[in-house]
Amino acid sequence: MSDAALWTALADPHRRTIVALLLERPRPVGEIVEECGLSQPSTSKHLKVLREAGLVRVRQDAQRRVYALDPAPIAALDAWLAPYRRLWNNSLDVLGRRLDETAPDDPEEPSPKD
């Protein structure tokens, strides 16, 4: 699995929808087709991209193929995003402090604009 394949797989909104569905629980292809509102061939192509990127695993259950998320690539993405999340959290902390400084002392008191 390359980083490029991972990002490419997640760039498509249909594939992100599939990942979100699989976050809830493993699902057979037919259920994914139904939930996404795509054709079966289109859904299978999206699942193939996700599988090749390492984001999902597939297992046979009698005649059905059941897909599940593979947590390892998601963990790698989370680790990659960590420094950016800290940057975002720092910005939110600064905003929160600023809002606290400018908030009226009495929350029941109407603002001057009312």
C-alpha positions in Angstrom: 0.0 0.0 0.0 1.4 3.3 -1.0 0.4 6.7 0.5 -0.6 7.8 -3.0 -2.9 4.8 -3.4 -4.4 5.5 0.0 -5.1 9.2 -0.7 -6.4 8.4 -4.2 -8.8 5.8 -2.8 -10.2 8.3 -0.3 -10.4 11.1 -2.8 -13.6 9.8 -4.3 -16.8 10.6 -2.4 -18.4 7.3 -3.2 -15.4 5.4 -1.7 -15.6 7.7 1.4 -19.2 6.7 1.8 -18.3 3.0 1.6 -15.6 3.5 4.2 -18.1 5.3 6.5 -20.6 2.4 6.0 -17.8 -0.1 6.9 -16.9 1.9 9.9 -20.2 0.8 11.4 -19.7 -2.9 10.7 -18.6 -5.3 8.0 -21.1 -5.5 5.2 -21.8 -7.8 2.2 -21.5 -6.2 -1.3 -25.3 -6.3 -1.8 -25.9 -4.2 1.2 -23.2 -1.7 0.2 -24.8 -1.4 -3.2 -28.2 -0.8 -1.6 -26.9 1.8 0.8 -24.8 3.7 -1.7 -27.4 3.7 -4.5 -24.8 2.7 -7.1 -24.9 -0.1 -9.5 -23.3 -3.4 -8.5 -20.5 -3.1 -11.1 -19.7 0.5 -10.0 -19.7 -0.5 -6.3 -17.4 -3.5 -7.1 -15.0 -1.1 -8.9 -14.9 1.2 -5.9 -14.4 -1.8 -3.5 -11.5 -3.0 -5.7 -9.8 0.4 -5.4 -10.3 0.4 -1.6 -9.0 -3.2 -1.4 -5.9 -2.5 -3.5 -5.2 0.5 -1.3 -5.3 -1.8 1.7 -8.3 0.0 3.3 -10.7 -2.9 3.2 -10.5 -6.7 3.6 -12.9 -9.1 2.0 -13.9 -12.6 3.1 -16.2 -15.2 1.5 -19.3 -16.1 3.4 -20.9 -18.9 1.4 -21.9 -17.1 -1.9 -21.4 -13.6 -0.4 -18.4 -11.4 -0.2 -18.3 -9.5 3.1 -16.1 -6.3 3.3 -14.6 -4.8 6.5 -12.3 -1.9 7.2 -8.6 -2.7 7.8 -7.6 -0.4 10.7 -3.9 -0.3 9.9 -4.0 2.2 7.0 -6.5 4.4 9.0 -4.0 4.4 11.9 -1.3 5.4 9.5 -3.4 8.3 8.2 -4.2 9.3 11.8 -0.5 9.4 12.6 0.2 11.5 9.5 -2.5 14.0 10.4 -1.4 14.3 14.1 0.8 17.4 13.6 -1.9 19.1 11.6 -4.5 18.3 14.2 -2.2 19.9 16.9 -2.0 23.0 14.7 -5.8 23.1 14.4 -6.3 22.4 18.1 -3.9 25.3 19.0 -5.9 27.6 16.7 -9.2 26.6 18.3 -7.7 27.1 21.8 -6.6 30.6 20.9 -10.1 31.3 19.5 -11.7 29.9 22.7 -9.6 32.1 24.9 -10.5 35.1 22.8 -14.2 34.3 23.0 -13.9 33.9 26.7 -12.2 37.3 27.0 -14.9 39.1 25.0 -17.9 37.2 26.4 -20.3 39.3 28.6 -20.0 38.6 32.3 -23.7 37.9 32.7 -25.0 35.4 30.0 -28.6 36.5 30.7 -27.7 40.1 30.0 -28.8 41.0 26.4 -26.0 42.2 24.1 -26.0 45.9 23.1 -27.2 44.9 19.6 -30.5 43.6 20.9 
